[in-house]
Amino acid sequence: MSQLDEAVPQAAVPSWRLPISYERAGYALGGVEFLVILATGVLFYQGYHLVKGDYPGFMRDGLAVGSLVAVLYCAVLSSQGFYGLAMSRSFCTPSSSV
């Protein structure tokens, strides 16, 4: 069991639990966001060609655009620390001013 799981009192534990630990929740969020952006890119690429009345379009073009946008989006959020542990941010570290 992790230190974070041990720190939560049993009275505060809900009757249901997510299948991932609290430490990995940020990384799971990053993966879910990547897949949602990728799927949105493919769906809107195909929808554009459907509305336009043109050929249905190649799936790999939508995947290329969606993956490029997803990588850039997730890279920016990861560089700002949104996918890491919440406790590792600077406001959770003890101050050294005594």
C-alpha positions in Angstrom: 0.0 0.0 0.0 1.3 3.5 -0.7 1.9 6.2 1.9 -1.0 8.2 0.5 -3.4 5.3 0.9 -2.2 4.7 4.4 -2.7 8.4 5.3 -6.4 8.4 4.5 -8.4 7.3 7.5 -10.8 4.4 7.0 -13.8 6.5 7.8 -13.1 8.8 4.8 -12.8 5.9 2.4 -15.8 5.7 0.0 -17.5 2.4 -0.6 -16.2 2.4 -4.2 -12.7 2.9 -5.4 -11.1 3.6 -8.7 -9.0 0.8 -10.2 -5.9 3.1 -10.1 -4.0 4.5 -7.2 -4.0 8.2 -6.4 -0.4 8.6 -7.5 -1.2 7.4 -11.0 -4.4 9.4 -11.4 -2.6 12.3 -13.1 -0.9 10.1 -15.6 -4.2 8.3 -16.3 -5.8 11.7 -16.9 -3.1 12.5 -19.4 -3.7 9.3 -21.3 -7.5 9.8 -21.4 -7.0 13.4 -22.6 -4.7 12.2 -25.3 -7.2 9.6 -26.5 -10.1 12.0 -26.4 -8.2 14.6 -28.5 -7.1 12.0 -31.0 -10.7 10.6 -31.4 -12.0 14.2 -31.7 -9.5 14.9 -34.5 -10.5 11.8 -36.4 -14.3 12.3 -35.9 -14.2 15.9 -37.0 -12.0 15.1 -40.0 -14.5 12.5 -41.2 -17.4 14.8 -40.3 -16.0 17.6 -42.4 -15.7 15.4 -45.5 -19.2 14.1 -44.8 -20.7 17.6 -44.7 -18.6 18.8 -47.6 -20.0 15.9 -49.7 -16.5 15.1 -50.9 -14.7 11.7 -50.7 -14.8 10.3 -47.2 -11.1 11.1 -46.5 -8.3 8.9 -45.4 -8.3 7.9 -41.8 -4.6 8.3 -41.5 -4.9 12.1 -42.2 -7.3 12.5 -39.3 -5.0 10.4 -37.1 -2.0 12.5 -38.1 -3.7 15.8 -37.3 -5.3 14.5 -34.1 -2.0 12.9 -32.8 -0.1 16.1 -33.5 -2.5 18.3 -31.6 -2.8 15.7 -28.8 1.0 15.5 -28.4 1.4 19.3 -28.4 -1.5 19.7 -25.9 -0.3 17.0 -23.5 3.3 18.2 -23.8 2.4 21.7 -22.7 0.3 20.5 -19.8 3.0 18.0 -18.7 5.6 20.7 -18.8 3.5 22.8 -16.4 3.1 19.9 -14.0 -0.5 19.0 -14.5 0.0 15.3 -14.9 2.3 14.6 -12.0 1.7 14.0 -8.3 -0.3 16.8 -6.6 2.0 16.5 -3.5 5.2 17.1 -5.6 4.2 20.7 -6.4 6.1 23.5 -4.7 3.2 24.6 -2.4 3.2 21.2 -0.7 6.9 21.3 0.2 7.8 22.4 3.7 9.2 25.9 3.9 12.8 26.4 5.1 12.2 29.8 6.8 12.6 29.4 10.5 
